[in-house]
């Protein structure tokens, strides 16, 4: 299932890197950047997370809450966040329910091998819960700057 701009963002509840549950429904009235990434502590994912962390004050000024989501377990998120000083919330989707709802769990290819994995995709969700923008094939280092450029 592929989501589109103008659609209601699918609701979910997931644990963060500390095991606390976060519900998208609780974010009503706030803008959210939901970014899906393949794997904790890998080159591209680390570059993306660190660039988002560096831009976090700008996102905060604009009233945007950032959530990173991968299928890695809570423990992995905790280590990743601690290692790189990430202060935003990382959500664990081990059951792959949310990556499937958002249409980012897909067939990927690497070195001739096909496998299922998370596509590097982000969703900007408005105060009304409607998807405002979808970022596909995200460039990890430039992603935060690209989103901020669209918002300012």
C-alpha positions as CSV (number, residue, x, y, z in Angstrom):
1,X,0.0,0.0,0.0
2,X,1.4,3.3,-1.0
3,X,0.4,6.5,0.9
4,X,-0.2,9.8,-0.8
5,X,0.0,13.5,0.1
6,X,-3.4,14.6,1.5
7,X,-4.2,11.2,3.1
8,X,-4.6,10.7,6.8
9,X,-1.4,9.4,8.3
10,X,-2.0,5.8,9.7
11,X,-2.1,5.8,13.5
12,X,0.3,3.7,15.5
13,X,1.8,3.1,19.0
14,X,5.4,2.0,19.2
15,X,8.1,1.8,22.0
16,X,11.0,4.3,22.0
17,X,14.6,3.7,22.8
18,X,13.7,3.7,26.5
19,X,10.7,1.4,26.1
20,X,8.1,4.2,26.6
21,X,5.1,4.0,24.2
22,X,4.4,6.8,21.7
23,X,1.1,7.2,19.9
24,X,0.7,9.2,16.8
25,X,-2.8,10.1,17.9
26,X,-1.2,12.0,20.9
27,X,0.5,14.3,18.4
28,X,-2.8,15.8,17.2
29,X,-2.3,19.6,16.8
30,X,1.4,19.2,16.2
31,X,3.5,18.7,13.1
32,X,5.5,15.6,12.9
33,X,8.4,14.4,10.7
34,X,8.3,10.6,10.6
35,X,11.5,9.3,9.1
36,X,11.9,5.6,8.3
37,X,15.5,4.3,8.1
38,X,16.9,0.8,7.4
39,X,19.3,0.0,10.4
40,X,20.8,1.5,13.5
41,X,24.5,2.3,13.4
42,X,25.2,1.9,9.7
43,X,26.9,4.5,7.6
44,X,23.9,6.1,5.8
45,X,21.6,5.8,8.8
46,X,24.1,7.3,11.2
47,X,24.8,10.2,8.8
48,X,21.0,10.9,8.5
49,X,20.4,10.7,12.3
50,X,23.4,13.0,13.1
51,X,22.3,15.5,10.5
52,X,18.8,15.5,12.0
53,X,20.2,15.9,15.5
54,X,22.3,18.9,14.3
55,X,19.1,20.4,12.8
56,X,16.9,19.6,15.8
57,X,16.9,23.2,17.2
58,X,15.5,24.4,13.8
59,X,12.8,21.7,13.8
60,X,11.9,22.6,17.3
61,X,11.6,26.3,16.5
62,X,9.2,25.4,13.7
63,X,7.2,23.2,16.1
64,X,8.0,19.9,14.4
65,X,8.5,16.7,16.5
66,X,10.9,14.2,14.9
67,X,10.5,10.5,15.2
68,X,12.9,8.0,13.6
69,X,11.5,4.5,12.9
70,X,13.3,1.3,12.1
71,X,12.6,-2.4,12.7
72,X,15.5,-2.6,15.1
73,X,14.8,-3.6,18.7
74,X,14.5,-1.1,21.6
75,X,17.9,-2.1,22.9
76,X,19.6,-1.4,19.5
77,X,17.9,2.1,19.4
78,X,19.1,2.8,23.0
79,X,22.8,2.0,22.0
80,X,22.5,3.9,18.8
81,X,21.1,7.0,20.5
82,X,23.7,6.9,23.3
83,X,26.6,6.3,20.9
84,X,25.8,9.4,18.8
85,X,24.1,11.6,21.4
86,X,20.7,11.5,19.7
87,X,18.1,13.5,21.7
88,X,15.1,12.9,19.4
89,X,12.9,9.8,19.7
90,X,13.7,6.5,17.9
91,X,10.8,4.1,17.6
92,X,11.1,0.3,17.3
93,X,8.8,-1.4,14.8
94,X,10.0,-5.0,15.4
95,X,6.7,-6.5,14.2
96,X,6.9,-4.5,11.0
97,X,3.3,-3.3,11.4
98,X,4.1,0.4,10.9
99,X,6.6,0.0,8.0
100,X,3.9,-2.0,6.2
101,X,1.1,0.5,7.0
102,X,3.3,3.3,5.6
103,X,4.3,1.2,2.5
104,X,8.0,1.5,3.2
105,X,8.7,-2.3,3.8
106,X,9.8,-3.4,0.3
107,X,12.0,-5.6,-1.8
108,X,15.5,-4.1,-2.0
109,X,18.6,-5.1,-3.9
110,X,22.2,-5.0,-2.7
111,X,25.1,-6.6,-4.6
112,X,22.8,-8.7,-6.7
113,X,20.9,-10.1,-3.7
114,X,17.2,-9.4,-3.1
115,X,15.8,-9.0,0.4
116,X,13.0,-7.2,2.2
117,X,13.9,-4.0,4.0
118,X,12.9,-0.5,5.0
119,X,13.0,2.1,2.3
120,X,14.6,5.4,3.4
121,X,11.4,7.5,3.3
122,X,10.0,10.4,5.4
123,X,6.5,11.7,6.0
124,X,5.8,15.3,7.0
125,X,2.5,15.1,8.9
126,X,0.4,18.2,9.5
127,X,-1.4,19.3,12.7
128,X,-4.6,17.7,11.4
129,X,-2.9,14.3,10.9
130,X,-2.8,14.7,7.1
131,X,0.4,13.8,5.2
132,X,1.8,17.1,3.8
133,X,4.9,15.8,2.0
134,X,6.5,12.5,1.3
135,X,10.3,12.3,0.9
136,X,11.4,9.2,-1.1
137,X,14.9,8.0,-1.9
138,X,16.3,10.3,0.8
139,X,19.9,11.3,0.7
140,X,21.0,10.7,4.3
141,X,23.4,13.7,4.8
142,X,21.1,16.2,3.0
143,X,17.7,15.1,4.4
144,X,17.4,17.5,7.3
145,X,18.4,20.4,5.2
146,X,16.0,19.4,2.4
147,X,13.1,19.2,4.9
148,X,14.0,22.6,6.5
149,X,14.3,24.2,3.1
150,X,10.7,23.2,2.4
151,X,9.5,24.6,5.7
152,X,11.1,28.0,5.6
